[in-house]
Amino acid sequence: MQNAEAQDDIDEAGWASDGPAEGSASITVAIRLRAPLADLPGLGPALAKLVGKACGGDRVVDLLLHLPDRYIQRVPVARPSEAPGDIEVILPAVVESLRDARSGAGRPYVEIRAEAGGEPLVARLMNTKLAWVQRATPPGATRWFAGPVRPEGERWSMLSPLVSATEPPSIEPVWPLTATLSNTRMRRSVEAALARLPPLPEWHDASLMRQEGWPGFAEALRALQAPDSLPGDAPRHRLAYDELLAGQVAIALVRGAARQKPGRSLTGDGRLRALALTAFGHTPTPAQTHALAEIDADLATPHRMLRLLQGDVGSGKTLVALMAMLRAVEAGAQAALMAPTELLARQHLRTLEPLCAAAGVPIALLAGTVKGSARKRVLAGLADGSLPLVVGTHALFQDAVEFSDLALAVVDEQHRFGVAQRLMLAEKGAAADLLVMTATPIPRTLLLTQWGEMAVSRLAGKPAGRQPITTTLHGLSRLDSVVEAVGRKLAEGARVYWVCPHVAESEVLDLAAAETRALTLRERFGDAVGLAHGQMPSDQREQALSDFRAGVTQLLVATTVIEVGVDVPEASVMVIEHADRFGLAQLHQLRGRVGRGAARSFCMLLFEEGLSETARERLGILRDTEDGFVIADADFRLRGAGDALGTRQSGLPGFRLADPATQERLVHMAHQDAALLLNRDPGLDATPRGKAIPALLTLFDRDAAIGTLRAG
């Protein structure tokens, strides 16, 4: 794909080197691939903007890593009669005439009549202009026509073929494009980028390359972007592994640096914990005891803790968090718990207040609605140390908030916060330990790729007193019988959640709306029906939740606002309408709102008839198990990384080339490979492979980890 003139341009611009780069030089070479797309020959500002939009970035490396999603295979033939069925062909023909025409449906097109190997050929180019085609394809010129050929009476026809002055490739990649950008212009842009691909050192172990049959990095790119034959799986797997390894090395470097950060040893006499546990009235489960032992070990070391506590719905992670926070107070310091919403923060406060009161430890709320003198009291207590524990929202890390001695920051539902927000809270204290937790079970593969910098504690099972939940599936055609069943439970004194996916009726989405459903249920059950959704003023929503909690209303129609932070032990029935529109993990979270009291509990999943086999499989998994970790792994395989957490989260780092959901083997290989690499060469400066890794990190935008390494 390179001619001598192009090579001269490369050498003159200093893009290529005499041989493979090594060490810091390899980073320099890789950084050159971050040059703007407009620097490539043939790409002016307008085309560079279009190409950048298609490939999701405005740099040369973004274009190189923008892989085709399919390939067109063409067969060269001399005349139309030799064309094999519907397979695309490459056919040389002499242009005889051109004219404007219209289809039977009135669509304009340009008709080209030509002679190909002595046989008549007519080509119809849709949605183009005659003047432009005449300039590019004048009568008398020989042009190559590429596409399927069909017999049409005594002649042959081609619909919207590729017409070229030069013979097109027999294998043509087809890239994801954007409006007004043709595949031909994308191909030329990719060829220009490949011409500037410099020699790079090999960052993979030679034995792994032989074992997997992988080509080199540049060879893999050329095999996929400009193939001479249909590429197999090896080039794509090689590049996917590059991306995964870059992520795993970066995570390992960050985690190693975090482990070495100076911290403080937090120890206590257990007195406050004992008082809180007595008030709690239950013995911690074995899983809670084990997780707390892991956290205590981290707190006792002189290094900063960075640990993820993941607990299934109702596994009791809040109690573990409180025990960790009381350890900080026993050590004479402060602790803070940050939740993503005020609803969840207030729920935590309601849970913790009686236990803290029994231990004689003050605790308060800091959120956007805490204003005036109440806010001043909280801020003063945090600043002078008289308030050892605080629960709040993102308001906790605002500049006005100062702690006397913050030793432990706990972040709940941490995937809803950006990394910067999470770290800002930890930075409120000198060498503060950080415990992040989620009630969403995280698939094992996702733990490695998204949370690999953290040590992990997992809470399995449920605390004593939690009831099993019977889950059933119901087509929406049986809605009346579901309402009847709900009526029978209400008559028995039960409390019922009814969850809808939207707030108001939409002409676009024919889904049940919370407001509409509440109206229809009120016609049947009257004032026993309440309503709560995220678009209500917060005071009205809080009142609706409070009424349901107090039994003023028995049936609460809601959106996913109740997914976390709502604890009503008396609630024993959960109805989820259009359950097929939710992620499995989110359905599992919603189901976890019931089964918290003594009554037998039920979850009824309503779905639209005519579901796909995959959708039925997903709901069947939820019906058959309450194990959130089994559900999370299944959701990850069926839906992918973002949806495995219930909804797609903008803060989750995505993958350009790799798909962890389908390439679990490569994820685990990369995890082990990164650990082995850094064990042998922790400074990435003692071995040829270690010196090559910074180039890999740079190509995949993980080079911030290099700064972490250099900073010690």
Buried (B, 14 or more C-beta within 10 A) or exposed (E): EEEEEBEEBBEEEEBBBEEBBEBEBBBBBBBBBBBEBBBBEEBEEEBBBBBBBBBEBBBBBBBBBBBBEEBBEBEBBEBBEBBEEEEBBBBBBBBBEBEEEEEEEEEEBBBBBBEBBEBBBBBBBEEBEBEEBBEEBEEEEEBBBBBBBEEEEEEBBBBBBBBBEEEBBBBBBEBBBEEEBEBEBBBBBBBBBBBBBBBBBBBBEEEEBEEBEBBBBBEBBBBBBBBEEEBEEBBBBBBBBBBBBBBBBBBBBBBBBBBEEEBBEBEBEEEBBEBBBEEBEEEBBEBBEBBBEBBBEBBBBEBBBBBBBBBBBBBBBBBBBBBBBBBBBBBEBBBBBBBBBBBBBBBBBBBBBEBBBBBEBBBBBBBEBBEEEEBEBBBEBBBEEEBBBBBBBBBBBEEEBEBBBBBBBBBBBBBBBBEEBBBBBBBBBEBBBBBBBBBBBBBBBBBBBBBBBBBBBBBBBBBEEBBEBEBEBBEBEBBEEBBEBBBEBBEEEBBBBBBBBBBEBEEEEEBBBBBBBBEBBBEBBEEBBBBBBBEBEBEEBBBBBEBBBEEEBBBBBBBBBBBBBBBBBBBBBBBBBBBBBBBBBBBBBBBBBBBBBEBBBBBBBBBBEEBEEEBEEBBEBBBEBBBBBBBBBBBBBBBBBBBBBBBBBEBBEEBBBBBBBEBBEBBBBBBEBBEEBBEEBBEBEEEEBBBBBBBBBBBBBBBEBBEBBEEE
